[in-house]
Amino acid sequence: MLSCIWQYIYTSFLRHCLKWFLRHATGKCELQRICSRYNPGATRTMKTEHSLQSSKSKVLRDALEASRDNLEQSVNKIMQEKKIKPTKDPLFKGSLHICLLQITGYNSLYIMVEDLRKEVFNSENLEHESMLLKLWELLMPTVKLESRVTKQWGDIGFQGDDPKTDFRGMGMLGLINLVFFSENYTEEARQVLSHANHPRLGYSYAIVGINLTEMAYSLLRSGALKTYFYNTVMDTPELRHFHQLYCYLAYEFDKFWLTEEPESIMAFNHYREKFHSKVKTQLLDRDVSLTLTVSDRN
């Protein structure tokens, strides 16, 4: 109760008094102090985002909803609102513009990812079918698929004879992630598949991959991936950056699973949550950069 009261007092009164004092003491507004004090990355962008969200100025709050085409205009409005002269602070405009690219880009990326998640796999859609067959060809280049509906799909970790039923939870997002990993990290994807087919430590490659897509999606939705994107993309985050994050999760989960040596696949949920917690802890680090490294190939 006391903490809530203190938070209210701070946000409604003390914070604004402190900002007023620092503005007159330094000659810079809060946004200027953030951009000059911190290097490009998650700390700078997240503090900028919080500053804009907490502002009493509609001009500053509206900048968080600006489209990419209107970002420069939003930056100019903020500079006018805060009476910031480019001649006195020549680096501020560019720094704030990058922060806004990242902030608004994250929101736009979530919408794109959500649209793919909602897109149902349709076996009558030639593009969908072509992508599914491409996944097989990338992972099993020496084995011919006998038919579209076949038990062979189990060899790459699908549950039934027709993979379309396994995409219900994550829609096309799950398939696109699997294909992206297999196409851009073919050797690594085949290596992970071989581990998944281990007689004792094996797991369902495709099903686990779709599960990891759900993990990446939930981290994006919660905002936990802001540290990752703000540190690795000094522009507008795009779908390929989300797919890259999935590749990291797929590769690292495989290493994690083999290291933990679960007694059976029945313990999957326990180790999945343990891995999830590990990733979330990593993302709390403002300097985090989850990048797939393949120097330790087996």
ABEGO torsion letter per residue (X at the ends): XAAAAAAAAAAAAAAAAAAAAAAAAAGBBAAAAAAAABBBEAAAAAAAAAAAAABABAAAAAAAABBAAAAAAAAAAAAAAAGBBAAABAAAAAAAAAAAAAAAAAAAAAAAAAAAAABBBBAABAAAAAAAAAAAAAABAABBBABABBAAAAAAGBABABAAAAAAAAEAAAAAAAAAAAAABAAAAAAAAAAAABAAABBBAAAAAAAAAAAAAAAAAAGAAAAAAAAABABBBBAAAAAAAAAAAAAAAAAAAAAAGBABAAAAAAAAAAAAAAAAAAAABAABBBBBBAAABX
